Amino acid sequence: MKAFPNNRALTDRTILVSPTGDELAIELTQHGARVLAWPTLDIGAPETYETLDQAIENLFGYDWLIFPRMPAVDFFLRRFRGLGHEISELDSLRVCGVGAEAVGRLEQSEVHIDVIPDRLSSKLVFDAIENYVGGRDALRGLNFLVPIATSARDYLQEEIENAGGRIDMVATYRTYSIDDPKPSRISALLTGGGIDCIAFASRSELSEFAAIFDTNNLGRLLAGAAVACRDHDTAQAGQALSLTTDIVSEVAEASDLAGAIAHYFRTD
């Protein structure tokens, strides 16, 4: 085990960890850090279906339907059928499924899939669709519907709009408790530079965090914070989500990860 001096190197630093990362949180506080936990993943129905219902009833106005995550498939199709529609009505749209879970769910529901990107990141989703339609110019005038959990803008929305397309990111489900104020608070801290570092102890924590904030582009969301991973396997998993790791512990123990983070921020 590699030893790092406990010199309070993380005093005045704010570190974001998993809500189940109690051991790591304790180790980080011993280095002087202020530790916050991201929300617990709690997937459920949105507060209202009003916008989604409007989109479904006007489905004829869309050219593309993009499912960025597996819950988007479940909640969209459940509502779609609940409003009296048949799966065959989706045959008139091009469909993009992102990730093995979303694709598997679409196949189980007998929804045709036109585009399956090689990786999860929003950039590669855009690239795959651009290639399918025959280039950027062919996106002009096309209308896209994307069932999501949040209303946050991302790379996919910006690129489609820059190419002259129209895209509706429609709230279809939620990823945390309606009574939990932490997601908006954490988002504000990340946007405002209030988080110095975020620590991931496993691949599952990466997936959970991405699901809570409904993004396949963690690199964009965490651009202002250092990223720490407990091992190289976790760091490699982050690459699929466009994430660059700044700190990797050489030993997969909470004390070593905390020490590596402290060493990264040490100024003496």
C-alpha positions, 0 to 999 in steps of 0.5 A: 500500500502506497502511503501518502502524508495526511497533511490536510491537503484537501482543506477547502476542497469539495469532493463528490462521492457515491451515496454509498461511499461512506468509507471513502468519505471518511478517508477524504475528511481526514485529509480535510475535504468537504465531502458531498454525495450525489443523489441516489438513483431512483427511476420513476414517472415524471411529475407530469406527462403533459409535454410527452403526451403532446409529442406522442400525439404529434408524432407525425411531425417527427422524422427521428426518435432517439432513445439515449438510455434504456429507461427512455424506452420503457417509459416512452413505450409504456405511455405510448401504448397507454394512449392507445397507440400501436408499435407499428406507428413507429415504422414511419420514423427512423429510430436510434437506440443508444447502448446495449440495454436500450437496443435490447429493450427496443428489440424485445418490443419489436421496434425497428432500429435504424442506427446503433452507435458504436459507443454511448457518447453524444458526439458519436450518436450525432456522428452515427446519425450524420453518417446514416443520412449522408452528411451534415447538410442532410440533417437540415429541416429534420425533426428529432424527438428524444425521450429523456429524464432532464431538460439539460442541453447536451452536445447532441442537441447543440449539433443537430440545431447547428446543422439546421435540424430541430430537436425536442428533448422531452421529459419522459421519466425521472432519475431521482426522488421528486422530493430530493433537491440534490440533483439541481444543487449538484448540477449548480455546483458543477456548473459554477466550479463548486466541485473540485473533484469527483471520485468513482470507485467502480464501473457501476458508480459511473453508470449510476452517476450518468443515469442520474444526470441523464447523460452519456457525456460525462466529460462535458458535465464534469469539465470543471472538476478533477476525476478520480477512479479507484482503479484502471478498470473504472478509468477505462469504463469512463472513456466510453462516457467521454470521461478523462481520468486525472487520478487513478489509485494504484491500489483499490482501497478507499484509503489509497484513493483518498491519498491519491486525491490528496497527493494530486491537490497537494501544493507543497 
